[in-house]
Amino acid sequence: MTKKILSTIFLSLSFALVSFAQDVNGKWTGKVMGQYDVVYFFEYDGETLNGKSISPQGTEIPIKDGSIKGKNMQFKMELMGNTSTFFGKIDKDKIYLRMPIRDTEIAVILVKEEK
């Protein structure tokens, strides 16, 4: 009986996490420092996060070594000749993204665009 209950709870949590993670797929937009538009296209499969960003200048930058665990996401991108690690917290239709650039950290809120 206990095994059945634990199995049911585990499966329910697994389905919830998969459903949650699928919400990350798609186009996300935000403004850096309230001025510069940024666009991210995220593709999530299992724990692997892929995609790209479109810089304010229109340059495509691929996402590398991306992952999602629960509500936390992490990925790397090449910026200004350096590899930077980005950290995000997923909250329904928003991602709170922290971007280390040189000696500072910039925060941006990304909002999911509907199809």
N, CA, C and O atoms as CSV, one atom per row, in Angstrom:
chain,resi,resn,atom,element,x,y,z
A,1,MET,N,N,0.821,-1.205,0.000
A,1,MET,CA,C,0.000,0.000,0.000
A,1,MET,C,C,0.861,1.263,0.000
A,1,MET,O,O,0.590,2.205,-0.745
A,2,THR,N,N,1.888,1.278,0.832
A,2,THR,CA,C,2.784,2.440,0.898
A,2,THR,C,C,3.495,2.627,-0.437
A,2,THR,O,O,3.669,3.757,-0.895
A,3,LYS,N,N,3.907,1.529,-1.065
A,3,LYS,CA,C,4.586,1.628,-2.359
A,3,LYS,C,C,3.665,2.240,-3.414
A,3,LYS,O,O,4.104,3.034,-4.246
A,4,LYS,N,N,2.367,1.859,-3.375
A,4,LYS,CA,C,1.414,2.417,-4.324
A,4,LYS,C,C,1.271,3.925,-4.141
A,4,LYS,O,O,1.246,4.677,-5.115
A,5,ILE,N,N,1.178,4.353,-2.901
A,5,ILE,CA,C,1.013,5.776,-2.607
A,5,ILE,C,C,2.255,6.540,-3.046
A,5,ILE,O,O,2.148,7.580,-3.697
A,6,LEU,N,N,3.436,6.028,-2.692
A,6,LEU,CA,C,4.678,6.697,-3.086
A,6,LEU,C,C,4.843,6.726,-4.600
A,6,LEU,O,O,5.294,7.728,-5.155
A,7,SER,N,N,4.484,5.639,-5.268
A,7,SER,CA,C,4.572,5.598,-6.731
A,7,SER,C,C,3.643,6.629,-7.356
A,7,SER,O,O,4.021,7.321,-8.302
A,8,THR,N,N,2.438,6.730,-6.832
A,8,THR,CA,C,1.473,7.704,-7.344
A,8,THR,C,C,1.980,9.126,-7.151
A,8,THR,O,O,1.883,9.953,-8.058
A,9,ILE,N,N,2.523,9.411,-5.967
A,9,ILE,CA,C,3.062,10.748,-5.692
A,9,ILE,C,C,4.232,11.046,-6.630
A,9,ILE,O,O,4.307,12.134,-7.202
A,10,PHE,N,N,5.133,10.096,-6.789
A,10,PHE,CA,C,6.285,10.287,-7.667
A,10,PHE,C,C,5.840,10.561,-9.104
A,10,PHE,O,O,6.341,11.488,-9.740
A,11,LEU,N,N,4.909,9.765,-9.614
A,11,LEU,CA,C,4.427,9.960,-10.991
A,11,LEU,C,C,3.738,11.309,-11.147
A,11,LEU,O,O,3.917,11.982,-12.162
A,12,SER,N,N,2.958,11.708,-10.158
A,12,SER,CA,C,2.277,13.006,-10.221
A,12,SER,C,C,3.284,14.141,-10.278
A,12,SER,O,O,3.131,15.078,-11.061
A,13,LEU,N,N,4.319,14.055,-9.443
A,13,LEU,CA,C,5.356,15.088,-9.440
A,13,LEU,C,C,6.120,15.100,-10.758
A,13,LEU,O,O,6.450,16.166,-11.278
A,14,SER,N,N,6.400,13.921,-11.296
A,14,SER,CA,C,7.111,13.834,-12.574
A,14,SER,C,C,6.309,14.495,-13.685
A,14,SER,O,O,6.865,15.256,-14.477
A,15,PHE,N,N,5.017,14.217,-13.757
A,15,PHE,CA,C,4.172,14.828,-14.782
A,15,PHE,C,C,4.091,16.332,-14.584
A,15,PHE,O,O,4.094,17.085,-15.558
A,16,ALA,N,N,4.019,16.776,-13.341
A,16,ALA,CA,C,3.959,18.212,-13.067
A,16,ALA,C,C,5.236,18.894,-13.530
A,16,ALA,O,O,5.180,19.971,-14.125
A,17,LEU,N,N,6.395,18.280,-13.265
A,17,LEU,CA,C,7.660,18.870,-13.688
A,17,LEU,C,C,7.784,18.907,-15.202
A,17,LEU,O,O,8.273,19.889,-15.760
A,18,VAL,N,N,7.346,17.847,-15.873
A,18,VAL,CA,C,7.408,17.823,-17.334
A,18,VAL,C,C,6.488,18.895,-17.910
A,18,VAL,O,O,6.873,19.602,-18.842
A,19,SER,N,N,5.287,19.024,-17.372
A,19,SER,CA,C,4.362,20.052,-17.849
A,19,SER,C,C,4.935,21.432,-17.613
A,19,SER,O,O,4.847,22.310,-18.471
A,20,PHE,N,N,5.521,21.617,-16.446
A,20,PHE,CA,C,6.114,22.911,-16.104
A,20,PHE,C,C,7.252,23.236,-17.064
A,20,PHE,O,O,7.342,24.351,-17.578
A,21,ALA,N,N,8.116,22.260,-17.301
A,21,ALA,CA,C,9.278,22.498,-18.148
A,21,ALA,C,C,8.866,22.834,-19.581
A,21,ALA,O,O,9.522,23.643,-20.238
A,22,GLN,N,N,7.799,22.229,-20.065
A,22,GLN,CA,C,7.372,22.496,-21.431
A,22,GLN,C,C,6.956,23.948,-21.615
A,22,GLN,O,O,7.006,24.469,-22.730
A,23,ASP,N,N,6.550,24.601,-20.547
A,23,ASP,CA,C,6.164,26.007,-20.631
A,23,ASP,C,C,7.349,26.903,-20.972
A,23,ASP,O,O,7.149,28.046,-21.383
A,24,VAL,N,N,8.565,26.419,-20.813
A,24,VAL,CA,C,9.754,27.212,-21.108
A,24,VAL,C,C,9.985,27.314,-22.614
A,24,VAL,O,O,10.547,28.302,-23.085
A,25,ASN,N,N,9.567,26.325,-23.359
A,25,ASN,CA,C,9.768,26.327,-24.808
A,25,ASN,C,C,9.108,27.538,-25.453
A,25,ASN,O,O,7.977,27.895,-25.125
A,26,GLY,N,N,9.830,28.159,-26.371
A,26,GLY,CA,C,9.239,29.259,-27.118
A,26,GLY,C,C,10.030,30.550,-27.015
A,26,GLY,O,O,11.199,30.570,-26.630
A,27,LYS,N,N,9.352,31.618,-27.372
A,27,LYS,CA,C,9.973,32.944,-27.457
A,27,LYS,C,C,9.724,33.729,-26.166
A,27,LYS,O,O,8.601,33.801,-25.669
A,28,TRP,N,N,10.798,34.310,-25.643
A,28,TRP,CA,C,10.757,35.128,-24.431
A,28,TRP,C,C,11.405,36.476,-24.738
A,28,TRP,O,O,12.428,36.536,-25.422
A,29,THR,N,N,10.808,37.559,-24.231
A,29,THR,CA,C,11.353,38.884,-24.500
A,29,THR,C,C,11.510,39.684,-23.205
A,29,THR,O,O,10.837,39.425,-22.207
A,30,GLY,N,N,12.403,40.647,-23.251
A,30,GLY,CA,C,12.612,41.526,-22.106
A,30,GLY,C,C,13.434,42.734,-22.503
A,30,GLY,O,O,13.815,42.894,-23.663
A,31,LYS,N,N,13.699,43.580,-21.524
A,31,LYS,CA,C,14.518,44.773,-21.753
A,31,LYS,C,C,15.671,44.769,-20.759
A,31,LYS,O,O,15.468,44.618,-19.554
A,32,VAL,N,N,16.878,44.935,-21.275
A,32,VAL,CA,C,18.062,45.041,-20.441
A,32,VAL,C,C,18.205,46.494,-20.017
A,32,VAL,O,O,18.184,47.395,-20.856
A,33,MET,N,N,18.348,46.721,-18.727
A,33,MET,CA,C,18.503,48.060,-18.159
A,33,MET,C,C,17.358,48.983,-18.588
A,33,MET,O,O,17.536,50.197,-18.686
A,34,GLY,N,N,16.199,48.406,-18.839
A,34,GLY,CA,C,15.032,49.181,-19.202
A,34,GLY,C,C,15.087,49.821,-20.576
A,34,GLY,O,O,14.190,50.585,-20.933
A,35,GLN,N,N,16.128,49.524,-21.363
A,35,GLN,CA,C,16.309,50.200,-22.645
A,35,GLN,C,C,16.458,49.275,-23.839
A,35,GLN,O,O,15.902,49.543,-24.904
A,36,TYR,N,N,17.197,48.198,-23.676
A,36,TYR,CA,C,17.612,47.386,-24.813
A,36,TYR,C,C,16.785,46.104,-24.890
A,36,TYR,O,O,16.763,45.302,-23.957
A,37,ASP,N,N,16.110,45.933,-26.019
A,37,ASP,CA,C,15.294,44.736,-26.208
A,37,ASP,C,C,16.173,43.501,-26.397
A,37,ASP,O,O,17.164,43.533,-27.127
A,38,VAL,N,N,15.794,42.417,-25.728
A,38,VAL,CA,C,16.446,41.127,-25.932
A,38,VAL,C,C,15.365,40.081,-26.189
A,38,VAL,O,O,14.247,40.181,-25.685
A,39,VAL,N,N,15.723,39.091,-26.973
A,39,VAL,CA,C,14.812,38.010,-27.311
A,39,VAL,C,C,15.549,36.696,-27.093
A,39,VAL,O,O,16.699,36.542,-27.503
A,40,TYR,N,N,14.876,35.749,-26.443
A,40,TYR,CA,C,15.425,34.410,-26.255
A,40,TYR,C,C,14.443,33.411,-26.836
A,40,TYR,O,O,13.229,33.560,-26.693
A,41,PHE,N,N,14.973,32.401,-27.488
A,41,PHE,CA,C,14.194,31.272,-27.958
A,41,PHE,C,C,14.712,30.055,-27.217
A,41,PHE,O,O,15.838,29.618,-27.452
A,42,PHE,N,N,13.889,29.495,-26.312
A,42,PHE,CA,C,14.301,28.348,-25.507
A,42,PHE,C,C,13.656,27.080,-26.035
A,42,PHE,O,O,12.492,27.074,-26.437
A,43,GLU,N,N,14.435,26.003,-26.026
A,43,GLU,CA,C,13.963,24.662,-26.376
A,43,GLU,C,C,14.409,23.744,-25.247
A,43,GLU,O,O,15.601,23.625,-24.963
A,44,TYR,N,N,13.446,23.101,-24.610
A,44,TYR,CA,C,13.717,22.270,-23.442
A,44,TYR,C,C,13.360,20.828,-23.742
A,44,TYR,O,O,12.285,20.542,-24.269
A,45,ASP,N,N,14.284,19.902,-23.398
A,45,ASP,CA,C,14.047,18.476,-23.586
A,45,ASP,C,C,14.730,17.731,-22.458
A,45,ASP,O,O,15.954,17.776,-22.335
A,46,GLY,N,N,13.951,17.045,-21.632
A,46,GLY,CA,C,14.528,16.379,-20.462
A,46,GLY,C,C,15.040,17.436,-19.500
A,46,GLY,O,O,14.268,18.283,-19.051
A,47,GLU,N,N,16.320,17.403,-19.177
A,47,GLU,CA,C,16.928,18.450,-18.358
A,47,GLU,C,C,17.796,19.382,-19.211
A,47,GLU,O,O,18.464,20.269,-18.682
A,48,THR,N,N,17.783,19.177,-20.536
A,48,THR,CA,C,18.647,19.937,-21.428
A,48,THR,C,C,17.924,21.161,-21.982
A,48,THR,O,O,16.802,21.065,-22.480
A,49,LEU,N,N,18.581,22.301,-21.887
A,49,LEU,CA,C,18.053,23.557,-22.409
A,49,LEU,C,C,18.926,24.005,-23.568
A,49,LEU,O,O,20.144,24.120,-23.429
A,50,ASN,N,N,18.307,24.256,-24.703
A,50,ASN,CA,C,18.992,24.766,-25.891
A,50,ASN,C,C,18.281,26.021,-26.364
A,50,ASN,O,O,17.257,26.415,-25.805
A,51,GLY,N,N,18.817,26.631,-27.374
A,51,GLY,CA,C,18.156,27.787,-27.960
A,51,GLY,C,C,19.149,28.841,-28.383
A,51,GLY,O,O,20.315,28.558,-28.662
A,52,LYS,N,N,18.651,30.077,-28.425
A,52,LYS,CA,C,19.497,31.193,-28.842
A,52,LYS,C,C,18.922,32.480,-28.285
A,52,LYS,O,O,17.781,32.535,-27.824
A,53,SER,N,N,19.739,33.500,-28.341
A,53,SER,CA,C,19.321,34.844,-27.971
A,53,SER,C,C,19.557,35.751,-29.165
A,53,SER,O,O,20.458,35.523,-29.972
A,54,ILE,N,N,18.740,36.769,-29.260
A,54,ILE,CA,C,18.935,37.806,-30.268
A,54,ILE,C,C,19.332,39.061,-29.498
A,54,ILE,O,O,18.556,39.573,-28.691
A,55,SER,N,N,20.526,39.545,-29.746
A,55,SER,CA,C,21.036,40.718,-29.023
A,55,SER,C,C,20.315,41.984,-29.480
A,55,SER,O,O,19.619,41.965,-30.495
A,56,PRO,N,N,20.474,43.083,-28.741
A,56,PRO,CA,C,19.871,44.347,-29.180
A,56,PRO,C,C,20.344,44.774,-30.576
A,56,PRO,O,O,19.639,45.511,-31.265
A,57,GLN,N,N,21.528,44.319,-30.998
A,57,GLN,CA,C,22.043,44.659,-32.329
A,57,GLN,C,C,21.550,43.684,-33.401
A,57,GLN,O,O,21.855,43.864,-34.580
A,58,GLY,N,N,20.790,42.652,-33.008
A,58,GLY,CA,C,20.252,41.691,-33.959
A,58,GLY,C,C,21.115,40.460,-34.174
A,58,GLY,O,O,20.798,39.633,-35.029
A,59,THR,N,N,22.191,40.317,-33.424
A,59,THR,CA,C,23.082,39.175,-33.553
A,59,THR,C,C,22.501,37.954,-32.844
A,59,THR,O,O,22.019,38.061,-31.717
A,60,GLU,N,N,22.546,36.780,-33.508
A,60,GLU,CA,C,22.108,35.532,-32.881
A,60,GLU,C,C,23.253,34.947,-32.074
A,60,GLU,O,O,24.373,34.818,-32.569
A,61,ILE,N,N,22.965,34.594,-30.823
A,61,ILE,CA,C,23.971,34.009,-29.943
A,61,ILE,C,C,23.423,32.683,-29.429
A,61,ILE,O,O,22.406,32.675,-28.736
A,62,PRO,N,N,24.075,31.552,-29.751
A,62,PRO,CA,C,23.570,30.254,-29.302
A,62,PRO,C,C,23.752,30.045,-27.800
A,62,PRO,O,O,24.713,30.517,-27.193
A,63,ILE,N,N,22.804,29.327,-27.234
A,63,ILE,CA,C,22.874,28.927,-25.827
A,63,ILE,C,C,23.658,27.623,-25.765
A,63,ILE,O,O,23.437,26.717,-26.569
A,64,LYS,N,N,24.585,27.533,-24.798
A,64,LYS,CA,C,25.403,26.335,-24.636
A,64,LYS,C,C,25.247,25.793,-23.219
A,64,LYS,O,O,24.977,26.542,-22.281
A,65,ASP,N,N,25.418,24.490,-23.080
A,65,ASP,CA,C,25.440,23.830,-21.769
A,65,ASP,C,C,24.260,24.237,-20.895
A,65,ASP,O,O,24.429,24.481,-19.700
A,66,GLY,N,N,23.071,24.312,-21.479
A,66,GLY,CA,C,21.898,24.730,-20.726
A,66,GLY,C,C,21.224,23.585,-19.998
A,66,GLY,O,O,21.223,22.445,-20.464
A,67,SER,N,N,20.646,23.908,-18.839
A,67,SER,CA,C,19.910,22.904,-18.077
A,67,SER,C,C,18.812,23.577,-17.262
A,67,SER,O,O,18.882,24.762,-16.939
A,68,ILE,N,N,17.798,22.780,-16.942
A,68,ILE,CA,C,16.730,23.215,-16.050
A,68,ILE,C,C,16.558,22.137,-14.998
A,68,ILE,O,O,16.452,20.950,-15.306
A,69,LYS,N,N,16.531,22.577,-13.744
A,69,LYS,CA,C,16.274,21.672,-12.623
A,69,LYS,C,C,15.243,22.347,-11.732
A,69,LYS,O,O,15.534,23.332,-11.054
A,70,GLY,N,N,14.032,21.798,-11.746
A,70,GLY,CA,C,12.945,22.431,-11.009
A,70,GLY,C,C,12.622,23.770,-11.635
A,70,GLY,O,O,12.323,23.847,-12.827
A,71,LYS,N,N,12.681,24.829,-10.835
A,71,LYS,CA,C,12.395,26.176,-11.333
A,71,LYS,C,C,13.656,26.944,-11.686
A,71,LYS,O,O,13.584,28.112,-12.068
A,72,ASN,N,N,14.814,26.298,-11.562
A,72,ASN,CA,C,16.092,26.971,-11.830
A,72,ASN,C,C,16.639,26.579,-13.196
A,72,ASN,O,O,16.602,25.413,-13.588
A,73,MET,N,N,17.141,27.569,-13.904
A,73,MET,CA,C,17.763,27.310,-15.193
A,73,MET,C,C,19.160,27.921,-15.198
A,73,MET,O,O,19.452,28.872,-14.473
A,74,GLN,N,N,20.000,27.347,-16.033
A,74,GLN,CA,C,21.368,27.835,-16.166
A,74,GLN,C,C,21.832,27.540,-17.584
A,74,GLN,O,O,21.528,26.484,-18.139
A,75,PHE,N,N,22.575,28.485,-18.170
A,75,PHE,CA,C,23.147,28.248,-19.490
A,75,PHE,C,C,24.319,29.190,-19.703
A,75,PHE,O,O,24.531,30.131,-18.938
A,76,LYS,N,N,25.077,28.915,-20.761
A,76,LYS,CA,C,26.243,29.733,-21.094
A,76,LYS,C,C,26.055,30.355,-22.465
A,76,LYS,O,O,25.402,29.795,-23.345
A,77,MET,N,N,26.652,31.539,-22.620
A,77,MET,CA,C,26.657,32.227,-23.906
A,77,MET,C,C,27.963,32.986,-24.052
A,77,MET,O,O,28.581,33.394,-23.069
A,78,GLU,N,N,28.371,33.168,-25.306
A,78,GLU,CA,C,29.561,33.963,-25.606
A,78,GLU,C,C,29.156,35.425,-25.723
A,78,GLU,O,O,28.359,35.790,-26.587
A,79,LEU,N,N,29.711,36.263,-24.847
A,79,LEU,CA,C,29.439,37.697,-24.885
A,79,LEU,C,C,30.743,38.466,-24.861
A,79,LEU,O,O,31.588,38.243,-23.993
A,80,MET,N,N,30.904,39.350,-25.789
A,80,MET,CA,C,32.087,40.205,-25.847
A,80,MET,C,C,33.383,39.404,-25.723
A,80,MET,O,O,34.317,39.820,-25.038
A,81,GLY,N,N,33.429,38.258,-26.391
A,81,GLY,CA,C,34.634,37.442,-26.414
A,81,GLY,C,C,34.842,36.566,-25.190
A,81,GLY,O,O,35.867,35.893,-25.085
A,82,ASN,N,N,33.891,36.562,-24.264
A,82,ASN,CA,C,34.002,35.741,-23.055
A,82,ASN,C,C,32.784,34.842,-22.910
A,82,ASN,O,O,31.690,35.192,-23.354
A,83,THR,N,N,32.973,33.683,-22.287
A,83,THR,CA,C,31.855,32.806,-21.975
A,83,THR,C,C,31.271,33.233,-20.634
A,83,THR,O,O,31.974,33.268,-19.624
A,84,SER,N,N,29.988,33.556,-20.630
A,84,SER,CA,C,29.299,33.960,-19.411
A,84,SER,C,C,28.244,32.930,-19.055
A,84,SER,O,O,27.583,32.377,-19.935
A,85,THR,N,N,28.086,32.672,-17.760
A,85,THR,CA,C,27.058,31.760,-17.276
A,85,THR,C,C,25.870,32.586,-16.805
A,85,THR,O,O,26.026,33.523,-16.022
A,86,PHE,N,N,24.689,32.236,-17.282
A,86,PHE,CA,C,23.449,32.925,-16.943
A,86,PHE,C,C,22.648,32.041,-15.992
A,86,PHE,O,O,22.656,30.816,-16.114
A,87,PHE,N,N,21.966,32.665,-15.058
A,87,PHE,CA,C,21.152,31.948,-14.078
A,87,PHE,C,C,19.742,32.510,-14.117
A,87,PHE,O,O,19.558,33.727,-14.153
A,88,GLY,N,N,18.745,31.636,-14.112
A,88,GLY,CA,C,17.368,32.102,-14.157
A,88,GLY,C,C,16.487,31.362,-13.181
A,88,GLY,O,O,16.770,30.230,-12.787
A,89,LYS,N,N,15.419,32.021,-12.803
A,89,LYS,CA,C,14.387,31.439,-11.949
A,89,LYS,C,C,13.081,31.539,-12.724
A,89,LYS,O,O,12.651,32.633,-13.091
A,90,ILE,N,N,12.449,30.390,-12.970
A,90,ILE,CA,C,11.230,30.336,-13.769
A,90,ILE,C,C,10.029,30.488,-12.841
A,90,ILE,O,O,9.910,29.788,-11.836
A,91,ASP,N,N,9.142,31.414,-13.195
A,91,ASP,CA,C,7.930,31.650,-12.413
A,91,ASP,C,C,6.763,31.832,-13.373
A,91,ASP,O,O,6.455,32.949,-13.789
A,92,LYS,N,N,6.120,30.727,-13.716
A,92,LYS,CA,C,4.986,30.690,-14.643
A,92,LYS,C,C,5.342,31.298,-15.992
A,92,LYS,O,O,6.080,30.683,-16.762
A,93,ASP,N,N,4.838,32.488,-16.298
A,93,ASP,CA,C,5.086,33.093,-17.615
A,93,ASP,C,C,6.204,34.125,-17.567
A,93,ASP,O,O,6.307,34.968,-18.458
A,94,LYS,N,N,7.054,34.065,-16.525
A,94,LYS,CA,C,8.195,34.973,-16.405
A,94,LYS,C,C,9.445,34.196,-16.046
A,94,LYS,O,O,9.391,33.172,-15.365
A,95,ILE,N,N,10.573,34.704,-16.518
A,95,ILE,CA,C,11.880,34.179,-16.120
A,95,ILE,C,C,12.681,35.357,-15.594
A,95,ILE,O,O,12.860,36.363,-16.281
A,96,TYR,N,N,13.158,35.216,-14.370
A,96,TYR,CA,C,14.010,36.241,-13.767
A,96,TYR,C,C,15.447,35.821,-14.042
A,96,TYR,O,O,15.951,34.881,-13.428
A,97,LEU,N,N,16.097,36.507,-14.954
A,97,LEU,CA,C,17.407,36.115,-15.460
A,97,LEU,C,C,18.484,37.046,-14.918
A,97,LEU,O,O,18.346,38.268,-14.959
A,98,ARG,N,N,19.563,36.445,-14.409
A,98,ARG,CA,C,20.731,37.202,-13.948
A,98,ARG,C,C,21.853,36.970,-14.945
A,98,ARG,O,O,22.183,35.830,-15.272
A,99,MET,N,N,22.438,38.063,-15.428
A,99,MET,CA,C,23.462,37.981,-16.459
A,99,MET,C,C,24.732,38.668,-15.970
A,99,MET,O,O,24.764,39.893,-15.852
A,100,PRO,N,N,25.781,37.893,-15.683
A,100,PRO,CA,C,27.040,38.536,-15.296
A,100,PRO,C,C,27.745,39.074,-16.534
A,100,PRO,O,O,28.004,38.335,-17.483
A,101,ILE,N,N,28.048,40.353,-16.516
A,101,ILE,CA,C,28.767,40.971,-17.624
A,101,ILE,C,C,29.923,41.762,-17.025
A,101,ILE,O,O,29.735,42.711,-16.263
A,102,ARG,N,N,31.119,41.336,-17.396
A,102,ARG,CA,C,32.354,41.903,-16.854
A,102,ARG,C,C,32.323,41.838,-15.339
A,102,ARG,O,O,32.211,40.746,-14.782
A,103,ASP,N,N,32.420,42.969,-14.651
A,103,ASP,CA,C,32.487,42.965,-13.188
A,103,ASP,C,C,31.155,43.282,-12.524
A,103,ASP,O,O,31.119,43.631,-11.344
A,104,THR,N,N,30.059,43.164,-13.271
A,104,THR,CA,C,28.760,43.483,-12.699
A,104,THR,C,C,27.748,42.401,-13.067
A,104,THR,O,O,28.035,41.520,-13.878
A,105,GLU,N,N,26.580,42.474,-12.471
A,105,GLU,CA,C,25.520,41.521,-12.787
A,105,GLU,C,C,24.272,42.313,-13.167
A,105,GLU,O,O,23.852,43.218,-12.445
A,106,ILE,N,N,23.693,41.962,-14.302
A,106,ILE,CA,C,22.504,42.641,-14.789
A,106,ILE,C,C,21.325,41.681,-14.678
A,106,ILE,O,O,21.435,40.500,-15.004
A,107,ALA,N,N,20.205,42.205,-14.215
A,107,ALA,CA,C,18.996,41.397,-14.100
A,107,ALA,C,C,17.994,41.843,-15.155
A,107,ALA,O,O,17.882,43.027,-15.471
A,108,VAL,N,N,17.273,40.875,-15.688
A,108,VAL,CA,C,16.225,41.173,-16.667
A,108,VAL,C,C,15.066,40.208,-16.427
A,108,VAL,O,O,15.271,39.045,-16.081
A,109,ILE,N,N,13.872,40.702,-16.612
A,109,ILE,CA,C,12.685,39.851,-16.514
A,109,ILE,C,C,12.234,39.536,-17.931
A,109,ILE,O,O,11.932,40.434,-18.716
A,110,LEU,N,N,12.193,38.250,-18.245
A,110,LEU,CA,C,11.729,37.796,-19.554
A,110,LEU,C,C,10.257,37.379,-19.438
A,110,LEU,O,O,9.851,36.754,-18.458
A,111,VAL,N,N,9.478,37.733,-20.446
A,111,VAL,CA,C,8.070,37.382,-20.472
A,111,VAL,C,C,7.829,36.507,-21.697
A,111,VAL,O,O,8.316,36.796,-22.790
A,112,LYS,N,N,7.078,35.443,-21.497
A,112,LYS,CA,C,6.801,34.535,-22.609
A,112,LYS,C,C,5.793,35.150,-23.562
A,112,LYS,O,O,4.756,35.669,-23.147
A,113,GLU,N,N,6.112,35.084,-24.842
A,113,GLU,CA,C,5.201,35.579,-25.859
A,113,GLU,C,C,4.266,34.452,-26.269
A,113,GLU,O,O,4.692,33.321,-26.504
A,114,GLU,N,N,3.019,34.776,-26.349
A,114,GLU,CA,C,2.020,33.792,-26.781
A,114,GLU,C,C,2.088,33.618,-28.283
A,114,GLU,O,O,2.468,34.540,-29.005
A,115,LYS,N,N,1.722,32.451,-28.749
A,115,LYS,CA,C,1.757,32.156,-30.181
A,115,LYS,C,C,0.727,32.930,-30.940
A,115,LYS,O,O,0.626,32.794,-32.159
